[in-house]
Amino acid sequence: MRLEQRITRRFHKACATYGLIADGDHVLVGLSGGKDSLALVELLGRRARVHVPKFRVSAVHVRVRERDYQSDTSYLEQFCREAGVELHIIDTSIESRDTEERAETARRRKLADNPCFLCSWYRRKAMFDLAQQLGCNKIALGHHRDDLEETFLMNLIFQGAVATIPPRLQMERMPLEMIRPLCLVSEADLAEYARMRGYRRQPKLCPLEHVSSRTKVKGLLAQLEQLNPEVRDTLWSAMENIKWDYLPHPIDTKHSER
């Protein structure tokens, strides 16, 4: 019970602190089926049943044909029904006609060795297209506090930039905002909450999930915690002292639907 209260409190605090939800919003949640996106659907669905602010929630699960993983869509549909959230399931492909152009963009951004780049690119494109079809003005992603801290370190180490993904970002070329309502919640709390709630794992995860720079940075953070047990709080304080910024394609692009 304390865990659920802590997660709910930090979720509401993030929404209030960064102005993530407003009256009349239609929020599209990226639902990968992982613990973070499942928790986000549950929390947003619960909050949408409160009268203030009054907003709508939909969810989307994007499958990329070229990636070797399996989704239990019947479970995701059941989960969303119980949360009172409409689910859309989309199949997309990595288009060969402009793969070379995307790869060149990746090389320019030092992302050529990142196997997640094109997958993430087309997942996002599918989400943006659906959001505009449904009339959504916001897309919610399940990035948690650890994600923001790890991205801060990754940008510092690999890009030479003092920046991370922000809790709220207005897209430049379309009338959409990206929001991250779990930005104050730790991954450890979400993992324990998933066990407590009995979230079901997907049948077959992406085989490249743990082959990334982010995995290495997680290990680095674990080492830093041995040096300073409060290092995560210190990193968060450092991020709050700078202007929230966003690199459109960080060195290690996570699955778009977290």
Buried (B, 14 or more C-beta within 10 A) or exposed (E): EEEEEBBBEBBBBBBEEBEBBEEEBBBBBBBBBBBBBBBBBBBBBBBBEEEEEEBBBBBBBBBBEEBEBEBBBEBBBEBBEEBBBBBBBBEBEBEEEEEEEBBEBBEEBEBEEBBBBBBBBBBBBBBBBBBBEBEBBBBBBBBBBBBBBBBBBBBBBBBEBBBBBBBBBEEEEEEBBBBBBBBBBBBEBBBBBBEEEEBBEBEEBBEBBEEBBBEBBBEBBEEBEEEEEEBBEEBBEBBEEEEBBBBEBBBBBBBBBB
